[in-house]
Amino acid sequence: MIATERLVLREMVESDWPALHAIVSLPEVVRYQTEDAFDEEATRATISLAIDGAAAEPRLLFDLAVTLDGAMIGRVGMRRGEDVRTASLWFEIAPLQHGRGYGAEAARAFLGYAFETVGLHRVSADCDPRNAASARVMEKIGMRREAHLVQNMFIKGEWCDSLVFAMLASEWRR
Amino acid sequence: MTLATERLVLREFALDDWRAMLAIHSQPEVVRWLMFDVMDEAGARAYVQRIIDGVRDQVVVELAVTLPGDDTLIGRTGFRRGEDPRIAELWFTIGPAHQGKGYAVEAARALLGYAFETLGLHRVWGDCDPRNPASAGVMKKLGMRSEGHLVQNVFIKGEWCDSLVFAMLAEEWFR
């Protein structure tokens, strides 16, 4: 469990599925993600993966519930790479809760966990350049913009670009 | 498959190429910026076998670079198709005895043409350590765009290394 000023990040549990589904079934939430809007089965599968991931040793997948006053309002997580000292980060906040800095607050706390507790060397994240809100969160939490990959992903019927952001452990501690 | 350029012949690997591969890749300066360490005979044989197997399943295409009239491998260029098979990662290596003549650019350009024109790929990218300006120079000469500088993203030979990323799209190739 990770507590921030306003939020609590905790492991997902099976009973989170209705709250998670309310978020990831919205087309606007998944607009710039590789997945389509989740159906119930996909949401349940995501939670199963999160729970299995939490139990795996070594742990490669982290997918935490972001909660506000006990209610799940989003998720933040990472998957460790081929080199397990690196990981790619993601975060998602329910549209109703946008504009309050919860994404940055959750992602910043999670970065601290990744560097200080897990001991990672590098955390990266990417987003579609048209997803300005996501890019803004990454800049706000101090990730460096490293690359703009052009048409490197085919998502929802079109070639999409990726902005790549990253932070090293040495930058986190600075 | 054989690709002929003005000065080079690019051909499929044969099992016997392990000797030339070993001669080139047993030199520390050749593998300095590659993911793997200096090759021994077993490593060279295994590498050639892997290429031959990879070509068979079309995930990896890698060709031996030779001079016309001499079948000896002087270098290699290849690509690996990604999770999206319309995207591939390109690489090239020319043995020190034949460097400085533009062979890497000539060979890789022929392979880019094959990737875009024959296979119909959408995007080909490559990366190199920023301390390897020769490789970056080849990618620039090929007309690949610089897309970014990833900091300490790979751990190679005992240290965290950066990556410069270059890429070209089909529409840029045909322009």
Interface residues (C-beta under 8 A of the other chain):
Chain A: D83 R85 T86 H121 R122 S124 R144 E146 A147 H148 L149 V150 Q151 N152 M153 F154 W159 V164 A166 L168
Chain B: D84 R86 I87 H122 R123 W125 R145 E147 G148 H149 L150 V151 Q152 N153 V154 F155 W160 V165 A167 L169
